[in-house]
Amino acid sequence: MTTRTRQSLYLVAAVLAAVSRSAGAEPAAGGSLTPAQISARASASVVLIKTATGLGSGFVAGKDGRVATSLHVLASGGPITVVLSDSREITDLEVMATDEVHDLAVLRARGLKVAALPLGDSQSARAGDRVVAIGHPLGLDHTVSDGLVSGIRELTPKLTLLQISAPISPGSSGGPLLNDRGEVIGVATLVLIKGQNLNFGIPINAVKPLLLANQGTPVARWKPPATTGTELRRSVPRHDAGFLDSCSGAETAEVARRIDDAISIGVPLYNDGQHEACYRIYESTGREIKRKVAGCTPAAQALDAGMERADRLGDYSDKAWAMRDAFDGLLEAVAQRGRPKPRKMPAAPPRNVPHHSLAVLADCSPEAVTKLGRTIQSAIDVGAPMYNDGEFDACFSIYATTVKALTKSLGGCAAAKQALGAGLREADARRGSVAKAWALRDAFDGILEVIARRAGP
């Protein structure tokens, strides 16, 4: 799997590079621009978004009418209206893609003929860089504010924010943050942390994968997730540099592996609104770490503190965040010590990925295809690291459980279910967990391949 994983990373990098080249308009000419010049160039591409419960901002990010915004702006669901700078209104909208972790959404406004803003590279942003925010605070038309990138804040391993000094008020969320070349480097959002309103931007690189989606859901049929926005209840403990010195390298690696696995499973559940299920996974993982890594007393104490804090909270969302805070504090402590080299992998058996015709998805709704693809990819994302850590039985168990869960919960898709069932029967016929895991990985890759062909180039 190591070789295939590396190939997949190369493919993702190439796709993201293509998006950054094609999704926006031509980049601005070299040299710094004043805030007034940036506003003059960009304002026509910044839109007001009206929903049943409030106002927000967005900006044109693609040449076919794609508008990027904050997911929490759309939290009330339809009806949604995009208002252009010349006061024209567009209601023929589709939700193309969402990202709850980064609080992002991409709409497609049919008939929109406004130039897309050039997309920059948020990884090149540095503290002290000039930044200009354009939005509609409280519905006030095209308000411009400028400031600096105050810092790059990594809240979790998967969530990094640009902290900015330019003010962001309600109604500005979803608007663009532009550098001094007029390129979008972030999406404005308002984050509430411990009672203080701080100004942040979601890095634009998180938007680029969402612009690849080519199938959308009309706003009238789209259902917003149960929880949206970036209201964070974080209290990540900061441990001293030598916090885990009494633990062996093997123990700290085991702590980190089990936490990573729990987060990989818990986050999708939380984002689906299953907060209790997420919390139960985190809690059981904490107890299992204490049992399996009994010699690492500091880790056990940190987990005890997280579980005690969770016990005092009544809401399962808050409980899940309390455990996640404890996890992230431990992951940061482990990172200070470094991780051991990966184990040598056994040779993989010959691949036998089935090539399905498009008919295998003929009785699948678009929603079912999306669920099928995401569930399989999530299983791979969890199972492949386990395999690479030598946990072959655990990897196979994740894959087999995923097949059984899809067979039960997926509506329609009889042929796709049969294909997955054939993979499970093939796995049962093989000896050893390595061969069994690969049998199901073949079945998964066959389904992902046909989903990709159905989506088109």
C-alpha positions in Angstrom: 0.0 0.0 0.0 2.9 2.3 0.5 3.6 2.6 -3.2 -0.1 3.1 -4.1 -0.4 5.7 -1.3 2.6 7.6 -2.7 1.1 7.5 -6.2 -2.2 8.8 -4.8 -0.4 11.7 -3.2 1.3 12.6 -6.5 -2.1 12.5 -8.2 -3.7 14.7 -5.6 -0.9 17.2 -5.8 -1.2 17.3 -9.6 -5.0 17.8 -9.4 -4.6 20.7 -6.9 -2.0 22.3 -9.0 -4.4 22.1 -12.0 -7.2 23.6 -10.0 -5.0 26.5 -8.8 -4.1 27.2 -12.4 -7.6 26.9 -13.9 -10.2 27.8 -11.2 -9.6 31.5 -11.1 -8.9 34.3 -13.4 -5.4 35.3 -14.6 -3.2 36.4 -11.7 -2.6 40.1 -11.1 0.5 41.7 -12.6 3.6 41.7 -10.4 4.0 44.4 -7.8 2.0 45.4 -4.8 -1.4 47.0 -5.2 -3.1 49.5 -2.8 -6.3 48.5 -1.0 -8.2 50.9 -3.3 -6.7 49.1 -6.4 -7.5 45.7 -5.0 -11.1 46.8 -4.3 -11.5 48.2 -7.8 -10.4 44.9 -9.3 -12.2 42.5 -7.0 -15.5 44.1 -5.9 -17.5 43.1 -8.9 -16.7 39.4 -8.1 -17.7 39.7 -4.4 -21.4 38.8 -3.9 -24.0 39.1 -1.1 -25.7 35.9 0.0 -29.2 36.2 1.4 -30.8 33.3 3.3 -34.0 32.9 5.3 -32.2 33.8 8.5 -29.4 36.2 7.6 -26.8 37.6 5.3 -23.3 36.6 4.3 -20.7 37.2 1.6 -19.1 35.1 -1.1 -16.9 35.5 -4.1 -16.7 34.1 -7.6 -14.0 31.4 -7.6 -14.6 29.5 -10.9 -15.3 30.3 -14.5 -18.7 28.4 -14.6 -20.4 30.4 -11.9 -18.9 28.8 -8.8 -19.1 30.9 -5.7 -17.1 30.1 -2.6 -18.5 31.1 0.8 -18.6 29.9 4.5 -20.8 26.9 5.2 -22.4 28.5 8.2 -23.7 31.2 5.9 -26.0 28.6 4.3 -26.9 26.9 7.6 -30.6 27.7 7.4 -30.9 26.0 4.0 -33.1 27.3 1.1 -34.2 29.6 -0.1 -30.8 31.2 -0.9 -30.1 34.2 -3.2 -26.9 35.4 -4.6 -26.9 39.2 -5.2 -24.4 40.7 -7.6 -22.7 44.1 -7.4 -25.2 45.5 -9.9 -28.1 44.3 -7.7 -29.0 41.4 -10.0 -30.3 38.4 -8.1 -29.7 34.7 -8.9 -31.8 32.0 -7.3 -31.0 29.1 -9.6 -28.3 27.7 -7.4 -26.7 24.3 -6.6 -24.6 23.3 -3.7 -21.6 21.7 -5.3 -19.5 20.8 -2.3 -19.1 21.4 1.4 -16.3 21.0 4.0 -17.5 21.1 7.6 -14.1 20.9 9.1 -13.1 24.1 7.3 -16.6 25.7 7.3 -16.6 26.0 3.5 -19.2 25.6 0.7 -19.1 26.1 -3.0 -22.3 27.1 -4.9 -22.9 27.1 -8.6 -24.9 30.1 -9.8 -26.3 29.3 -13.3 -26.0 32.1 -15.7 -23.4 34.0 -13.7 -21.0 35.7 -16.1 -18.7 37.5 -13.6 -15.0 37.0 -13.7 -13.5 34.8 -11.1 -10.9 36.1 -8.7 -7.4 34.8 -9.0 -6.6 32.2 -6.3 -3.2 32.5 -4.6 -1.3 30.0 -2.5 -2.2 30.3 1.2 0.9 28.2 2.2 3.0 31.2 1.1 1.2 33.5 3.6 3.4 34.8 6.4 2.8 36.8 9.6 3.2 40.5 8.7 1.8 40.2 5.1 -0.8 42.8 4.0 -4.3 41.5 3.6 -7.5 43.1 2.3 -11.0 41.9 3.3 -14.1 42.6 1.1 -17.6 41.7 2.3 -21.0 42.8 3.3 -21.0 43.4 7.0 -24.6 43.7 8.2 -25.6 43.9 4.5 -23.6 47.1 3.9 -22.6 46.9 0.3 -18.9 46.1 -0.6 -17.1 47.1 2.6 -13.3 47.1 2.4 -11.0 46.7 5.3 -7.2 46.1 5.4 -4.8 44.8 7.9 -2.1 42.3 8.4 -1.8 38.5 8.7 -1.2 38.4 12.5 -0.3 34.8 12.6 -0.8 31.3 11.2 -2.7 29.3 13.8 -2.8 25.5 13.8 -5.8 24.6 15.9 -5.7 20.9 15.1 -3.5 18.8 12.8 -6.2 19.2 10.1 -7.3 22.8 10.7 -5.0 25.8 10.2 -6.3 29.3 10.2 -4.9 32.7 9.1 -5.4 35.2 12.0 -5.8 38.7 10.6 -6.1 42.2 12.0 -8.6 43.3 9.4 -12.0 43.4 11.1 -14.6 40.9 10.1 -18.2 41.6 11.2 -21.4 39.5 10.9 -22.2 39.5 7.2 -18.6 39.5 6.1 -18.2 35.7 6.6 -17.5 34.0 3.3 -15.9 37.0 1.7 -12.4 36.9 0.2 -9.1 37.8 1.9 -6.7 39.1 -0.7 -3.0 39.6 -0.6 -1.2 42.7 -2.0 -1.2 41.2 -5.5 -5.0 40.9 -5.5 -5.0 37.1 -5.1 -7.4 35.4 -2.8 -5.4 33.7 0.1 -8.3 33.0 2.4 -12.1 33.0 3.2 -13.1 35.3 6.0 -14.8 33.8 9.0 -15.7 34.9 12.5 -14.4 32.5 15.2 -15.7 32.6 18.7 -13.1 31.4 21.2 -13.7 31.7 25.0 -16.0 34.7 24.5 -13.8 36.8 22.3 -14.5 37.6 18.6 -11.2 37.0 16.7 -10.8 37.5 13.0 -9.6 34.6 11.0 -9.5 33.3 7.5 -9.8 29.7 6.2 -6.7 29.2 3.8 -7.8 29.3 0.2 -5.9 26.0 -0.5 -8.8 24.3 1.4 -11.2 25.6 -1.2 -9.4 24.4 -4.2 -10.4 20.6 -3.9 -14.1 21.7 -3.5 -13.9 23.4 -6.9 -13.4 19.9 -8.5 -16.9 18.7 -7.8 -19.0 18.4 -11.0 -22.3 17.2 -9.5 -24.3 19.5 -7.3 -27.6 19.4 -5.4 -30.2 22.1 -6.1 -30.7 24.3 -3.1 -34.3 23.3 -2.7 -33.2 19.7 -2.1 -30.0 20.4 -0.1 -30.1 19.7 3.6 -27.5 21.6 5.7 -25.5 19.6 8.2 -26.7 19.4 11.7 -24.0 21.6 12.9 -22.1 24.3 11.0 -19.8 27.1 11.5 -16.5 27.5 13.3 -17.7 28.1 16.8 -15.0 26.3 18.7 -15.0 25.1 22.3 -11.2 24.4 22.5 -9.1 24.1 25.6 -6.1 22.1 24.4 -3.6 21.5 27.2 0.0 22.5 26.6 2.4 20.0 28.1 6.0 20.7 28.9 8.7 19.6 26.4 9.7 16.7 28.7 6.1 15.6 29.5 6.5 12.1 28.0 10.2 11.5 28.9 9.2 8.7 31.3 7.5 6.9 28.4 9.3 4.7 25.9 9.3 5.5 22.2 7.2 2.4 21.5 4.6 3.6 24.1 4.4 7.1 22.8 4.0 5.8 19.2 1.2 3.5 20.4 -0.6 6.4 22.1 -0.3 8.5 18.9 -1.4 5.7 16.6 -4.5 4.9 18.7 -5.5 8.6 19.0 -5.0 9.1 15.2 -7.2 6.1 14.5 -9.9 7.3 16.9 -9.9 10.8 15.3 -10.1 9.4 11.8 -13.3 7.5 12.8 -14.8 10.0 15.1 -14.6 13.2 13.0 -16.9 11.8 10.2 -19.4 10.7 12.8 -19.3 14.1 14.5 -19.7 15.9 11.2 -22.8 13.7 10.4 -24.3 15.0 13.7 -23.6 11.7 15.6 -21.9 13.5 18.5 -22.6 10.8 21.1 -21.1 8.1 18.8 -18.0 10.3 18.3 -17.7 10.8 22.1 -18.1 7.1 22.8 -15.3 6.3 20.4 -13.0 8.9 22.0 -13.8 7.8 25.5 -13.3 4.1 24.8 -10.1 4.9 23.0 -8.9 6.8 26.1 -9.7 3.9 28.4 -8.1 1.4 26.0 -4.9 3.5 25.8 -4.7 3.5 29.6 -5.1 -0.3 29.6 -2.7 -1.1 26.8 0.0 1.5 27.5 -0.1 1.3 31.3 3.6 2.2 31.7 3.1 5.7 30.2 1.7 7.4 33.3 1.7 11.0 32.0 -0.4 10.0 29.0 -2.9 8.2 31.4 -3.1 11.3 33.6 -3.7 13.5 30.6 -6.5 11.2 29.4 -8.0 11.1 32.9 -8.1 14.9 32.9 -9.9 14.9 29.6 -12.5 12.2 30.7 -13.1 14.0 34.0 -13.8 17.2 32.1 -16.1 15.4 29.7 -18.0 13.9 32.6 -18.8 17.3 33.9 -20.4 18.4 30.6 -24.0 17.6 29.6 -23.9 18.0 25.8 -22.3 15.2 23.8 -20.8 17.7 21.4 -19.0 19.4 24.3 -18.0 16.0 25.6 -16.5 15.0 22.3 -14.5 18.3 22.1 -13.2 17.8 25.7 -11.8 14.4 24.7 -10.5 15.8 21.4 -8.7 18.6 23.4 -7.0 15.9 25.5 -6.0 14.0 22.4 -4.6 17.0 20.6 -2.5 17.9 23.6 -1.0 14.5 23.7 -0.4 14.4 20.0 1.5 17.7 20.3 3.6 16.2 23.1 4.3 13.1 21.1 5.4 15.2 18.1 8.1 16.8 20.2 9.7 13.4 20.7 9.5 12.2 17.1 8.0 9.1 15.7 9.8 5.7 15.0 10.6 4.6 11.5 7.8 2.6 9.8 8.0 -1.2 9.8 9.0 -3.1 6.7 5.9 -4.2 4.9 5.2 -7.7 3.6 4.9 -8.2 -0.1 1.4 -7.5 -1.4 -0.4 -10.3 -3.3 -1.1 -9.7 -7.0 -3.8 -7.1 -7.5 -7.1 -8.1 -8.9 -9.1 -4.9 -9.1 -12.4 -5.5 -10.9 -13.4 -3.3 -13.8 -17.1 -2.6 -13.6 -19.3 -1.1 -16.3 -21.2 2.1 -15.4 -24.3 -0.2 -15.1 -23.1 -1.2 -11.6 -24.2 2.3 -10.5 -27.4 2.5 -12.6 -29.8 2.2 -9.7 -27.8 4.5 -7.4 -29.1 8.0 -6.7 -26.5 10.8 -6.8 -26.7 11.0 -3.0 -26.1 7.2 -2.7 -23.1 7.4 -5.1 -21.7 10.2 -2.9 -22.2 8.2 0.3 -20.8 5.1 -1.3 -17.6 6.8 -2.4 -17.1 8.8 0.8 -17.6 5.8 3.0 -15.2 3.6 1.1 -12.6 6.4 1.0 -13.0 6.9 4.8 -12.5 3.2 5.4 -9.3 3.3 3.3 -8.1 6.4 5.1 -8.5 4.6 8.4 -7.5 1.1 7.3 -4.4 1.9 5.2 -2.4 3.5 8.1 -3.3 0.5 10.3 -2.0 -1.8 7.6 1.2 0.2 7.3 1.7 0.0 11.0 1.5 -3.8 10.8 -2.1 -4.0 12.1 -3.3 -6.2 9.3 -6.2 -7.8 11.3 -7.4 -4.3 12.3 -7.3 -3.1 8.7 -9.2 -6.1 7.4 -11.8 -5.7 10.2 -12.3 -2.0 9.2 -12.8 -2.9 5.6 -15.1 -5.9 6.3 -17.2 -3.8 8.7 -17.5 -1.1 6.1 -18.9 -3.5 3.5 -21.4 -4.9 6.0 -22.5 -1.4 7.0 -23.0 -0.2 3.4 -25.0 -3.4 2.6 -27.4 -2.5 5.4 -27.6 1.3 5.2 -27.2 2.2 1.5 -30.4 2.7 -0.4 -30.6 1.1 -3.8 -27.3 0.3 -5.4 -28.0 -3.4 -5.6 -25.3 -4.1 -8.2 -22.7 -2.1 -6.2 -23.6 -4.0 -3.0 -23.2 -7.3 -4.9 -19.7 -6.2 -6.1 -18.7 -5.4 -2.5 -20.2 -8.7 -1.3 -18.1 -10.6 -3.9 -15.0 -8.9 -2.5 -16.0 -10.0 1.0 -16.5 -13.6 -0.2 -13.1 -13.5 -1.9 -11.5 -12.3 1.3 -13.1 -15.1 3.3 -11.6 -17.6 0.9 -8.1 -16.2 1.3 -5.7 -17.2 4.1 -4.1 -14.6 6.3 -5.1 -11.1 7.2 -2.7 -9.5 4.6 -4.4 -11.3 1.7 -7.9 -10.7 3.1 -7.3 -7.0 3.5 -6.0 -6.7 -0.1 -9.1 -8.6 -1.4 -11.3 -6.0 0.0 -9.0 -3.2 -1.1 -9.4 -4.5 -4.6 -13.2 -4.4 -4.3 -13.0 -0.9 -2.9 -10.7 0.4 -5.7 -13.0 -1.2 -8.3 -16.0 0.8 -7.0 -14.0 4.0 -6.6 -12.8 3.7 -10.2 -16.3 3.3 -11.7 -17.5 6.3 -9.5 -14.7 8.4 -11.0 -15.6 7.3 -14.6 -19.3 8.2 -13.9 -18.3 11.6 -12.7 -16.4 12.2 -15.9 -13.2 14.1 -16.6 
